[in-house]
Amino acid sequence: MGPTVLGVPQEPGFNIRQRGLRFHKMIKGKLTYLRPLEKADLPVLIKGLNAEEVMWHLGPHFPFTERQAEVWLERLNASEEGKIFAICDKKGRVVGEVSLDRIHHRNRQAELVIALFDPADWGHGYGSDALRTLLRFLFEDMNFHRVQLLVHEDNERAIRIYEKLGFVREGRLRDENFRGGRYTATLLMAVLAGEFKGYSVTGRSRPGVE
Ligand SMILES: CC(C)(COP(=O)(O)OP(=O)(O)OC[C@H]1O[C@@H](n2cnc3c(N)ncnc32)[C@H](O)[C@@H]1OP(=O)(O)O)[C@@H](O)C(=O)NCCC(=O)NCCS
């Protein structure tokens, strides 16, 4: 018998690697798509999160080892409170990650972190597109009510994309972050379903229907 997927025979020439990738293109944006981040992505994730410029914006940490990242991913994937997505460009290259933590089903809310791994990819629209795509999914399909995040006050590029999509500044945490020998402030920002500025204009059609 030829190859099968979930017991279903596949046509000749079927390539399980390509088919796997297609199954994974679950949440599509214009410039990016989001898919679950897998163990195989960990080397890219570790390199990205340990990069000096990325670490500066996320907050310094002891460099991740592969084992630590593996444990972290397993714990996150096993929990109902967390989700992590790889941000891929249209060619399938992993350019970053966006994660949800503290998902609370009764309050319909979560905390979000986004990072593009290579500074060369910053400023090309990937971050805005990935965030808009995830928020559309959360608000239009998953019925979330609120998404919040923390951002360093001097991270103007990140604040710009958050405000563009409807996040508002809810609080300023003084001296919250120590970095480069001094304390800086952190902003608490959040967007409610009614404030999100990235809704699909006409609603999305059924997948596969143009
Ligand atoms: C923050 C991040 C996700 C943004 O993604 P991105 O792809 O670089 O951003 P985009 O290209 O989609 O949009 C950047 C916007 O900021 C603007 N911008 C760029 N530099 C800026 C600056 N120094 N000050 C203000 N705005 C700036 C751009 O003009 C653009 O706005 P526009 O679409 O209105 O022109 C990405 O830069 C990143 O991962 N940075 C490192 C990690 C990080 O800071 N994560 C956030 C932690 S809270």
The ligand as an SDF file (V2000), in Angstrom:
LIG
                    3D

 48 50  0  0  0  0  0  0  0  0999 V2000
    9.0270   44.6600   17.8660 C   0  0  0  0  0  0  0  0  0  0  0  0
    8.9920   43.8350   16.5870 C   0  0  0  0  0  0  0  0  0  0  0  0
    8.1760   42.5500   16.8170 C   0  0  0  0  0  0  0  0  0  0  0  0
    8.3140   44.6870   15.4960 C   0  0  0  0  0  0  0  0  0  0  0  0
    8.2470   43.9420   14.3040 O   0  0  0  0  0  0  0  0  0  0  0  0
    8.7860   44.6250   12.9280 P   0  0  0  0  0  0  0  0  0  0  0  0
    8.5500   43.6730   11.8350 O   0  0  0  0  0  0  0  0  0  0  0  0
   10.1830   45.0560   13.1570 O   0  0  0  0  0  0  0  0  0  0  0  0
    7.8450   45.8830   12.8270 O   0  0  0  0  0  0  0  0  0  0  0  0
    7.0660   46.4180   11.5210 P   0  0  0  0  0  0  0  0  0  0  0  0
    8.0330   46.5200   10.3920 O   0  0  0  0  0  0  0  0  0  0  0  0
    5.8570   45.5720   11.2980 O   0  0  0  0  0  0  0  0  0  0  0  0
    6.5560   47.8300   12.0100 O   0  0  0  0  0  0  0  0  0  0  0  0
    7.4250   48.7090   12.6730 C   0  0  0  0  0  0  0  0  0  0  0  0
    6.7170   50.0520   12.8150 C   0  0  0  0  0  0  0  0  0  0  0  0
    7.4780   50.8340   13.7130 O   0  0  0  0  0  0  0  0  0  0  0  0
    7.9380   52.0010   13.0390 C   0  0  0  0  0  0  0  0  0  0  0  0
    9.2830   52.2240   13.6110 N   0  0  0  0  0  0  0  0  0  0  0  0
   10.4410   51.6680   13.2730 C   0  0  0  0  0  0  0  0  0  0  0  0
   11.4190   52.1500   14.0600 N   0  0  0  0  0  0  0  0  0  0  0  0
   10.8400   53.0230   14.9010 C   0  0  0  0  0  0  0  0  0  0  0  0
   11.3130   53.8460   15.9400 C   0  0  0  0  0  0  0  0  0  0  0  0
   12.6010   53.8510   16.2790 N   0  0  0  0  0  0  0  0  0  0  0  0
   10.4190   54.6330   16.5950 N   0  0  0  0  0  0  0  0  0  0  0  0
    9.1050   54.6100   16.2780 C   0  0  0  0  0  0  0  0  0  0  0  0
    8.5990   53.8480   15.2840 N   0  0  0  0  0  0  0  0  0  0  0  0
    9.4600   53.0590   14.6210 C   0  0  0  0  0  0  0  0  0  0  0  0
    7.9270   51.6690   11.5740 C   0  0  0  0  0  0  0  0  0  0  0  0
    7.8200   52.8220   10.7890 O   0  0  0  0  0  0  0  0  0  0  0  0
    6.6670   50.8040   11.5060 C   0  0  0  0  0  0  0  0  0  0  0  0
    5.5040   51.5960   11.5670 O   0  0  0  0  0  0  0  0  0  0  0  0
    4.6110   51.8300   10.2340 P   0  0  0  0  0  0  0  0  0  0  0  0
    4.1050   50.4850    9.8200 O   0  0  0  0  0  0  0  0  0  0  0  0
    3.5260   52.7320   10.6770 O   0  0  0  0  0  0  0  0  0  0  0  0
    5.5420   52.4430    9.2400 O   0  0  0  0  0  0  0  0  0  0  0  0
   10.4290   43.4470   16.1030 C   0  0  0  0  0  0  0  0  0  0  0  0
   11.1160   44.6190   15.7380 O   0  0  0  0  0  0  0  0  0  0  0  0
   11.2200   42.6920   17.1420 C   0  0  0  0  0  0  0  0  0  0  0  0
   11.0700   41.4940   17.2620 O   0  0  0  0  0  0  0  0  0  0  0  0
   12.0930   43.3960   17.9110 N   0  0  0  0  0  0  0  0  0  0  0  0
   12.9230   42.7280   18.9340 C   0  0  0  0  0  0  0  0  0  0  0  0
   12.1410   42.0420   20.0480 C   0  0  0  0  0  0  0  0  0  0  0  0
   11.1090   42.9860   20.6400 C   0  0  0  0  0  0  0  0  0  0  0  0
   11.3480   44.1650   20.8350 O   0  0  0  0  0  0  0  0  0  0  0  0
    9.9600   42.4030   20.9870 N   0  0  0  0  0  0  0  0  0  0  0  0
    8.8860   43.1260   21.6350 C   0  0  0  0  0  0  0  0  0  0  0  0
    9.0270   42.9380   23.0960 C   0  0  0  0  0  0  0  0  0  0  0  0
    7.7020   43.7210   23.9640 S   0  0  0  0  0  0  0  0  0  0  0  0
  1  2  1  0
  2  3  1  0
  2  4  1  0
  2 36  1  0
  4  5  1  0
  5  6  1  0
  6  7  2  0
  6  8  1  0
  6  9  1  0
  9 10  1  0
 10 11  2  0
 10 12  1  0
 10 13  1  0
 13 14  1  0
 14 15  1  0
 15 16  1  0
 15 30  1  0
 16 17  1  0
 17 18  1  0
 17 28  1  0
 18 19  1  0
 18 27  1  0
 19 20  2  0
 20 21  1  0
 21 22  1  0
 21 27  2  0
 22 23  1  0
 22 24  2  0
 24 25  1  0
 25 26  2  0
 26 27  1  0
 28 29  1  0
 28 30  1  0
 30 31  1  0
 31 32  1  0
 32 33  2  0
 32 34  1  0
 32 35  1  0
 36 37  1  0
 36 38  1  0
 38 39  2  0
 38 40  1  0
 40 41  1  0
 41 42  1  0
 42 43  1  0
 43 44  2  0
 43 45  1  0
 45 46  1  0
 46 47  1  0
 47 48  1  0
M  END
$$$$
